[in-house]
């Protein structure tokens, strides 16, 4: 048993059952899954959770400037690792809670593209030709392509890697509209401000009914981008917070993993 887990169990075992409140800094893509996790957690625990949503990079910057968060649920492993190095997080508390998936979502203006590709068709040549045709159409129509900002958002980094895999990063850069997070990138597509966008698979099931027009999407092959390993970490400000400690234990349970997987992620 790790030193961190031993500390958690000691705190939970010796603590009084009084309710406490924890603030969870949550990556934008995970906000809908987190809402369901909060409901499940609060139904079986005396504690309360509050989530604050933003891109992982913005949340990281807020934490380094002293934001009063207890736990960070990042959309990657980079920021939690940096928080460990800065001694802003509890050692050995970092773990992967979900692995995200990237999709290309597009509006009616692009659904007319003749293509036999579907999310169940895994022929590499067909997938490659369809993505290339769709993204070439964006350029030729002088339309826009939404992505999360690669400088601060892990799903933006994945989108850049996918475009680089296709050899289209340089030629599409002038057509990009960068959202501050993947949630904003989705809104650009859903509202018709862009013809297409790279977003999270979890968003398609959570937000599809809010789109003004029905959106279609293709899953981006996972070998086109680095794995989006979303990691959780206990922050120093939350190391004695019973709600934060209990939530991190809950996040590793089968109940929590089932909720996460229903939202389009995979878990370990």
C-alpha positions as CSV (number, residue, x, y, z in Angstrom):
1,X,0.0,0.0,0.0
2,X,1.4,3.4,-0.9
3,X,2.1,6.0,1.7
4,X,-0.6,8.2,0.3
5,X,-3.3,5.5,0.5
6,X,-2.2,4.7,4.0
7,X,-2.6,8.3,5.0
8,X,-6.1,8.5,3.3
9,X,-7.3,5.4,5.2
10,X,-6.0,6.7,8.5
11,X,-7.7,10.0,8.0
12,X,-11.0,8.5,7.0
13,X,-10.8,5.9,9.8
14,X,-10.1,8.4,12.7
15,X,-12.2,11.3,11.4
16,X,-15.6,12.1,12.8
17,X,-18.5,11.6,10.3
18,X,-19.1,15.3,10.0
19,X,-19.8,16.6,6.6
20,X,-17.3,18.7,4.7
21,X,-17.1,20.4,1.3
22,X,-14.4,20.0,-1.4
23,X,-13.8,22.1,-4.5
24,X,-12.8,20.0,-7.5
25,X,-11.0,21.8,-10.4
26,X,-12.4,19.9,-13.3
27,X,-11.3,19.9,-17.0
28,X,-14.0,21.2,-19.3
29,X,-14.5,18.0,-21.2
30,X,-15.3,16.1,-18.0
31,X,-17.9,18.5,-16.5
32,X,-20.9,16.3,-17.5
33,X,-19.4,13.1,-16.2
34,X,-18.4,15.0,-13.1
35,X,-22.0,16.1,-12.5
36,X,-23.2,12.5,-12.4
37,X,-20.3,11.5,-10.2
38,X,-21.2,14.2,-7.7
39,X,-24.8,13.0,-7.6
40,X,-23.6,9.4,-7.0
41,X,-21.0,10.4,-4.4
42,X,-23.3,12.7,-2.4
43,X,-26.0,10.0,-2.4
44,X,-23.7,7.7,-0.4
45,X,-21.5,10.2,1.5
46,X,-22.2,13.0,4.0
47,X,-19.9,15.4,2.1
48,X,-20.6,17.9,-0.7
49,X,-18.6,18.6,-3.8
50,X,-18.3,21.7,-5.9
51,X,-16.8,21.7,-9.4
52,X,-15.0,24.5,-11.1
53,X,-14.6,24.1,-14.9
54,X,-12.0,25.4,-17.3
55,X,-9.3,24.1,-19.6
56,X,-6.6,22.2,-17.7
57,X,-4.0,24.9,-18.5
58,X,-6.1,27.6,-17.0
59,X,-6.9,25.5,-13.9
60,X,-3.2,24.8,-13.5
61,X,-2.4,28.5,-13.7
62,X,-5.1,29.3,-11.1
63,X,-3.7,26.7,-8.7
64,X,-0.2,28.1,-9.0
65,X,-1.6,31.5,-8.1
66,X,-3.3,30.1,-5.0
67,X,-6.8,29.2,-6.1
68,X,-8.5,27.3,-3.2
69,X,-9.1,24.0,-4.9
70,X,-8.8,20.6,-3.1
71,X,-8.5,18.2,-6.1
72,X,-7.6,18.7,-9.8
73,X,-9.2,16.5,-12.4
74,X,-7.0,17.3,-15.4
75,X,-7.5,16.3,-19.0
76,X,-3.8,15.1,-19.2
77,X,-1.0,13.9,-17.0
78,X,1.3,16.9,-17.7
79,X,-0.3,19.4,-15.3
80,X,-0.6,17.0,-12.4
81,X,3.0,16.0,-12.8
82,X,4.0,19.7,-12.8
83,X,2.0,20.3,-9.6
84,X,3.9,17.5,-7.9
85,X,7.2,19.0,-9.0
86,X,6.1,22.4,-7.6
87,X,5.1,20.8,-4.3
88,X,1.6,22.0,-4.8
89,X,0.1,18.5,-4.7
90,X,0.4,15.6,-2.3
91,X,3.0,13.0,-3.4
92,X,1.8,9.7,-4.7
93,X,-1.8,10.9,-5.0
94,X,-1.8,11.1,-8.8
95,X,-3.6,8.5,-10.9
96,X,-5.4,8.1,-14.2
97,X,-9.2,8.3,-13.8
98,X,-10.2,8.2,-17.5
99,X,-8.8,8.1,-21.0
100,X,-10.5,10.5,-23.4
101,X,-11.3,10.1,-27.1
102,X,-11.1,12.6,-29.9
103,X,-13.8,13.0,-32.6
104,X,-14.3,15.3,-35.6
105,X,-17.8,16.7,-35.3
106,X,-19.4,18.5,-38.3
107,X,-22.7,20.2,-39.2
108,X,-25.1,19.8,-42.1
109,X,-22.9,21.8,-44.4
110,X,-20.3,18.9,-44.4
111,X,-22.6,15.9,-44.2
112,X,-23.1,16.0,-48.0
113,X,-19.5,14.8,-48.5
114,X,-19.7,11.4,-50.2
115,X,-17.9,9.0,-47.9
116,X,-18.5,5.4,-46.9
117,X,-16.8,5.8,-43.5
118,X,-18.7,5.2,-40.3
119,X,-17.6,4.8,-36.7
120,X,-17.8,1.0,-37.2
121,X,-15.7,1.0,-40.3
122,X,-12.0,0.7,-39.4
123,X,-10.4,0.3,-42.8
124,X,-7.4,2.6,-42.5
125,X,-7.5,3.7,-46.2
126,X,-11.2,4.6,-46.0
127,X,-10.8,6.5,-42.8
128,X,-7.8,8.4,-44.1
129,X,-9.5,9.4,-47.3
130,X,-12.7,10.5,-45.6
131,X,-10.9,12.7,-43.0
132,X,-8.7,14.2,-45.7
133,X,-11.8,14.9,-47.9
134,X,-13.7,16.5,-45.0
135,X,-10.8,18.8,-44.0
136,X,-10.0,19.7,-47.6
137,X,-13.6,20.7,-48.0
138,X,-13.2,23.1,-45.0
139,X,-10.3,24.8,-46.8
140,X,-11.8,24.9,-50.2
141,X,-15.1,26.4,-48.9
142,X,-13.0,28.9,-46.8
143,X,-14.9,27.6,-43.8
144,X,-13.5,27.3,-40.3
145,X,-12.4,24.4,-38.1
146,X,-12.8,24.6,-34.4
147,X,-10.1,23.2,-32.0
148,X,-9.3,23.8,-28.4
149,X,-6.3,26.0,-27.9
150,X,-3.3,23.5,-28.1
151,X,-1.3,25.8,-25.8
152,X,-3.6,25.2,-22.8
153,X,-6.0,22.4,-23.6
154,X,-5.0,18.7,-24.0
155,X,-7.8,18.0,-26.5
156,X,-6.3,20.9,-28.6
157,X,-2.9,19.1,-28.5
158,X,-4.6,15.9,-29.7
159,X,-6.3,17.8,-32.5
160,X,-3.0,19.3,-33.6
161,X,-1.4,15.8,-33.6
162,X,-4.2,14.4,-35.7
163,X,-3.8,17.1,-38.3
164,X,-0.1,16.7,-38.3
165,X,-0.6,12.9,-38.9
166,X,-2.7,13.8,-41.9
167,X,-0.1,16.3,-43.1
168,X,-2.7,19.1,-42.9
169,X,-1.6,21.1,-39.9
170,X,0.2,23.8,-41.8
171,X,-2.4,24.2,-44.5
172,X,-5.3,24.4,-42.1
173,X,-3.9,26.7,-39.5
174,X,-5.3,29.8,-41.1
175,X,-8.8,28.2,-41.0
176,X,-8.6,27.3,-37.3
177,X,-10.8,28.9,-34.6
178,X,-9.3,28.2,-31.2
179,X,-11.5,27.9,-28.2
180,X,-10.1,28.4,-24.7
181,X,-11.2,24.8,-24.0
182,X,-12.8,21.9,-25.7
183,X,-16.3,22.9,-24.5
184,X,-16.0,26.2,-26.4
185,X,-14.7,24.4,-29.5
186,X,-17.9,22.3,-29.4
187,X,-20.1,25.4,-29.1
188,X,-18.4,26.8,-32.3
189,X,-19.6,23.7,-34.2
190,X,-23.0,23.3,-32.5
191,X,-23.9,27.0,-33.2
192,X,-22.8,26.8,-36.9
193,X,-19.9,29.3,-36.4
194,X,-17.6,26.7,-37.8
195,X,-18.2,23.9,-40.3
196,X,-16.4,21.3,-38.2
197,X,-14.4,20.8,-35.1
198,X,-12.2,18.4,-33.1
199,X,-14.0,17.8,-29.8
200,X,-14.3,15.1,-27.1
201,X,-16.4,12.0,-27.7
202,X,-18.0,12.6,-24.2
203,X,-19.5,15.9,-25.5
204,X,-21.4,14.2,-28.3
205,X,-23.6,12.2,-26.0
206,X,-23.9,14.9,-23.4
207,X,-24.7,17.9,-25.6
208,X,-26.1,16.5,-28.8
209,X,-29.7,17.5,-28.0
210,X,-28.6,21.1,-27.4
211,X,-27.2,21.6,-30.9
212,X,-29.3,23.9,-33.1
213,X,-28.9,21.3,-35.9
214,X,-28.0,17.6,-35.6
215,X,-24.3,17.1,-35.6
216,X,-22.6,14.0,-37.0
217,X,-19.1,12.9,-35.9
218,X,-16.3,10.5,-36.8
219,X,-14.0,9.0,-34.2
220,X,-10.4,10.0,-34.8
221,X,-8.2,6.8,-34.9
222,X,-6.4,6.6,-31.6
223,X,-3.0,6.1,-33.3
224,X,-3.3,9.6,-34.8
225,X,-2.7,11.3,-31.4
226,X,-1.1,10.6,-28.1
227,X,-3.3,9.0,-25.5
228,X,-5.4,11.5,-23.6
229,X,-4.7,10.1,-20.1
230,X,-6.8,12.3,-17.7
231,X,-5.3,12.3,-14.3
232,X,-6.5,13.3,-10.8
233,X,-4.4,14.6,-8.0
234,X,-4.9,15.8,-4.5
235,X,-3.7,19.3,-3.9
236,X,-1.9,20.4,-0.8
237,X,-4.9,22.6,0.3
238,X,-7.1,19.4,0.3
239,X,-4.8,17.0,2.0
240,X,-6.9,17.1,5.3
241,X,-10.3,17.7,3.6
242,X,-12.4,14.6,4.2
243,X,-14.6,15.3,1.2
244,X,-11.6,15.4,-1.1
245,X,-10.1,12.3,0.3
246,X,-13.3,10.4,0.2
247,X,-14.0,11.5,-3.4
248,X,-10.6,10.2,-4.6
249,X,-11.3,6.8,-3.0
250,X,-14.8,6.8,-4.6
251,X,-13.3,7.7,-8.0
252,X,-11.5,4.3,-8.1
253,X,-14.7,2.3,-7.4
254,X,-16.6,0.3,-10.0
255,X,-19.6,2.5,-9.5
256,X,-17.6,5.6,-10.5
257,X,-15.9,3.8,-13.4
258,X,-19.3,2.7,-14.8
259,X,-20.4,6.4,-14.8
260,X,-17.2,7.5,-16.5
261,X,-17.5,4.9,-19.2
262,X,-21.1,5.8,-19.9
263,X,-19.8,9.3,-20.8
264,X,-17.5,8.0,-23.6
265,X,-14.3,7.4,-21.7
266,X,-12.3,4.3,-21.0
267,X,-11.0,3.4,-17.5
268,X,-8.3,1.1,-16.2
